[in-house]
């Protein structure tokens, strides 16, 4: 009922899984991942219990191949199951049951595997894997590139409906994006992934500003603003707050007025920050930034 890719990047400590299907909310059923352990894709008519069971086995010291083989051996309906595993150490293991609806199959390389069933042809999983292993950059981008390639090769024989992208890392990184029902899920999946990454960049900017790097933090926030777009100026409003904390009332006021032009409540929001210690306890500065008069 779908095509998917599982992949690991040992250099960054990331593991992830991505998929698209003509099935509502595929992400709730297919994608499993645990930092420093593995990522698992569970599809076709497989019991979703494969995911937690395989993660538990690998966490306990089993290889990905042994964890998968043990679960397949215990499943009386494994001939209809399709399950793929990639461990944090880049080991891959896949099972495609003999009774999965064709075209069905898989192909693997070091640290990556692509698998599919109910798709137009074997090109779907072949092209997905090629895109994943030849693409450069963050694992997120490699997985998205793989989905694009699979869709370009024909994708699910029935069409498109939902998609998922799940990437986790040992440093606490977690990117979990799902499009549960859409006519064209992949562009929306990419948009939402970009927003989550931009939100993470905002958090990093706050941490940097706390160490005195206000100028660079403001640049990071304005970079995130480019992803958020002109209808959501939250990064701009927070950049105003950071500038105010650094004593730049003029710069802060200009950015806050820009944010307020899209949503006037940003000015009141900043005033409320001052009541809980998130804005300098300085009435003159606050009035200057928000444009208030006394």
C-alpha positions, 0 to 999 in steps of 0.5 A: 500500500505504499513506498518507503525509505529507511536510512541512517547517517552514522556521522550525525547520529541520525536515523529516519524513515519516510513514506508516501501512500494512498492510505489515510494517515500512513504515518500513524501506522508505518513509521517507528524510530528511536535515537541510537537504536534504529528506524523501522518501516512497517507496511503492506498488511504487516502488524504494526507491532513489528515496529516496537518489537524490533526497536526493543530487540535492537535496543537489547543488543540484537542485530537488525537482521536478527530482530527482523527475522525473529519477528517474521518467524513468529508471524503467521501472516508474514507472507503479506508483510513488508518491513524494513530496518536500519540501525544506528550503525547503518545495518539494513534488513528487509522482508518482503512477503511473497503475498504482498501485492505487486509490484512489490520488492526492495533494494538496499545499500549501506545505511539505506533501504527502499521498499514498496508494494502496490506500486507501478513497477520496480523502478519505484524502489530502485529510484528511491534508493538511488536518490537517497544514497546519491543526495547530499546534505541532511538526512531529512533532505535525502529522505525527501529526495527519495520520496520525490524520486519514487513518485516520479517513477510512478509511485503507488499504483492507486495514487497519493493520499498521505505521507510521513517523515520521521528523523531522530538523533542521539542529541535529542533531534526529532523531526516528526512530520505527517500529512494525513490526507492531501491530494498531493502530500509531498509538497506539504510534507516538505513545507512542514519539514522546513517549518520544523527545522526553522523552529529548531533554528529559532531555539538555537538562536535563543541559546546563542543570544543567552551567551552574548551572540545577539547579532548572530542570533538575530540573523538566525531568526531572520533566516527562519523568517524566510521560511515562515513567510510574510504571514507569520512574523513570529521570528521577527518579533522575537528578533525585536525582543533580543535586540531590546535585551541587548539595548538596541531600542531603535532596532527592536522598535523597527522590527516590532512595528514590522511584526505588528503590521501583520498582527497587532497583538505582537506589541501587547505580547511583548509588553506581557513578556516584561511581566514574567522577566522575558523582557528587560525590567525597564519601562522607558525601554519597553515604551520605546520599543512598543511605541507607547506614550505615558 
